[in-house]
Amino acid sequence: MQAAEEQEKVVRFYDQFAEKQEKTGINSRHLSILDKAKLAGLQANHRILEVGCGIGTVSHLLATQVPQGKVLAVDISPESIEKARVLWKKQGNLKFDVSDMSDFNLPGETFDFFVFPDVLEHIPVAQHARLFENIQRHAHADSVVLIHIPAPRYLEWMIANQPEKLQVIDQPLDTGTLVQTLGVAGFYLEKMETYALFFQEKDYQYFLFRAKKSVEQSTAKNKWQVLKERILIRLKYGISS
């Protein structure tokens, strides 16, 4: 299938998927992504670019946390974007646009946070390098990239056992490849975690990347804080000497 035909197929799928998203509402995954953004340092005046926003559920949650900032949320599906604009029309700091990010370019504009809420697994890996080149163009020295995806091993199980529940493209993403791609784009991995959200098995992962920049100073921690941490670890593991 040619690239244009594949793109059209994906757009049709998510145009139809928009109605299902509207019925689902806010769920644990959406709230977990918000929580991880806040823990990563999201501030009230930050500017956010959300890629793959669907009908804007996560976009809405993020916008509530940046009342002095703004959220630009993009998606490949025109139908999803239209629904999002209606659903969240009262949020003045939230804007929606149709984009597949392949030619995304806002000259002179940068963002503090880039949020990928379970979308990267739906974008062919061959397109990731160009995607993050465009992200790099809109980043600054303190920018953060937050990526949330299904855990690869769990997604492999879904492919083998419940393929009917998957989307038009649903690919397990290799952590090493992801780190390399972001590294080339000027970001380093600060944190990643595989965790259980909807199932006992660990079904999701999130990654926190920050823009690479030199360490400018070395600031010692308070010595009493260091001592307290050392004592707590000793007590935890019964170390007396």
N, C-alpha and C positions, 0 to 999 in steps of 0.2 A: 504493500500500500504506500502511495506517495505521501510525503510529509504534509501537504495541504489537505489531503483526504483524511489522514490520521487526525490532524488538528480539528477538522470539521466534526469528526466522530466524537472527539473529546468534548467539544463545545455542546453538541446535541445532548450528550449524556448529562452534563452538569446543568444545562437548561432544564431538563426533566427532573434532575435531582433536587433542584431548588425547592420544589413543593414539599418534598419529604423533609428537608431541613427545617422548613417553617413549622411543620407539625411537631418536630422533636423538641424545640425550645432549648433553654440553657441546661446543659448536663454537666456531669462531673469532669469530663475532659476539658470543656471550656473553662471551668473554674480553676482547674489545675494549671492550665496555661497562664491564666491571669496571675495566679499565686506565684508561679515561677518567674514571671516578669517582675513582679513587685520585689521578690527576694533578690533578683539580679540588679536592683537599684533603680527601677522605674520611678521617675519623679513627676511632680504635678505639671511642670513646664516642658516636658519632653515631647519631641516630635517622633511619631511612630509611622513606619511603613509596614503594613501587614500584607503579605503575599498569599493569595489563595483564600480570600475572606468568605467565599460563599455568600450567604444572605446577611452576613455581618454580625453574627452572634458574639464572636470574640471581639470584633471591632467595637461593638457597643460597650462591652465590659472594659476594654482598654481605655476607651474615651472617657468613661466615668472617672478614671484615675489620673487623667491629665487635663484638668479643667483649664489650666493656663497654657496648655500645649495643643497638639492636634494629632489626629490619626488620618492617614491616607490609606485606604484599604482597596486592593485591586483583586480582580478575579477574571478568569478567561470567559466566564459565562455572562452574556448580556442579561439573560433572564434573572440570574442571581443578583446582579447589580441593581436592576430595576426594583426587585423586591426589597433589597437592602435600603435603597433610598427612601422607599415608602415606610418601612418598618422603623427606621431610626432618623426620620426627618427632623425631629425636634432637637437632635444633638448638633449644635452649631459647630463644634470642633471636630466633626466626623465627616469625611468626604469619601465617596466611592467612585472608582473609575474601572472601565473595562481594559484589561491588559493581560497579556501572557508573559510579560516581562522581557521578551526577546529584544524589544527595541525601546525599553523604558529609559527615558532621559528627561530630567528636569534640571537644566543648566543652573548651576550655582546653588542648588538646594541640597541640604544634607539632613540626615535623620539620626536621632540618638539611639533608637531601637528599630531593628528589623525582625519581625515576628513571622515565623512560618508554622502555622497551626495545622499540622497533619496534612501538608500539601506536597512536600518534597518527594514523597514516595509515589506521587501521581505524575511527576514530571520526569520524562526519560533522563537517565543518568547522562547521556550524551549532551544534554542541554544544560547541565548544571554549571559547567565552567563559564559559559557565556552569562548565565543568570547571575553568578556571583561577581563577575566582572562589572555588571551593571550595578550591583549592590555596592561594590567598592567605590564606584564613581560617586555615590551619594553618601558615603561614610565620612566620618571625621576621626580624630585621634582617640576619642572616647566612645565610639559607637559600639553597640552590642548587637549580636545576632543570636536570637533564641529560636531553636529548631525543635519541634515536637513531632515525633513519628511513631508508628507502630514498631515494637521491638522486632527485629528481623527474624529471630527464631519463631516468635509467635505468628508473624505474618506468613512464614513458610508453612506452619501448621494449618493456617486458614486456607492457603492456596491448595493444600493437599486434601483438606477435609470439608471446608465450607466455601468453595469458590463462588457460589451464588451470592454470597454476602459482600463480595469485593466490588470495587469500582472498575471503571474501564481500563485504567492502568493502576496496578497496585504491586509495586516491586520492593522486595527487601533491600535496604540500603546498608552497604558495608561501612562500618565506622572508619576504617583506615582510609578508604577512598574519600569519604566525606571530609575527614580532617585534612587530607592532602588538597582537596579542591578549595576548601576555605583558606588553607595556608597560602596557596598561590594567590588568592584574592586579598591577602594582607591581614588575615585574622588568625588568632591562635585559640586552641581549645582550653578553656579555663575549667569547665566542669561538664561531666556527663553522668547520667544515671539511667539505669534500666529499672523500672518499678511496676508494681501491680496497681491497676486502676479499676478495671471492671471485673477482673478475674483473679483467682488465687495465683495463677501463673503470671509472671511479669510480662505484661502485654504492651507496655509503652516505654519509650526512651525520650529523654530530652538532652539537648546539647546547648551549652552556653559558650559562645565565642566572643572574644573582644578584639578590637583592632590592635595590631602589633605596634608597640611604641616602647622606647627605651625607658628603663627605670632611672629616674632622676635623683632619687635620694634613698637613704636607708634609715628607717625610723624604728628604733628598738621598742618592743612592747614593754609595758609597765612590769617591773620585776616581780611585783606581788601577784599580778595576773598570771605570769609564767609559773610562779611557785604554786599558785592555787591549782592550775591545770595539771601540774606534775603530781600534786598530792591526790587529786581526784582520780587520776589514772592509776596511781599506786593502790588506792583503796579499792578501786573497781576490780583489780586483778590480784588483790591480796599480796602485794609486794611490800615487804617490811624493811628490806635492807638495800 
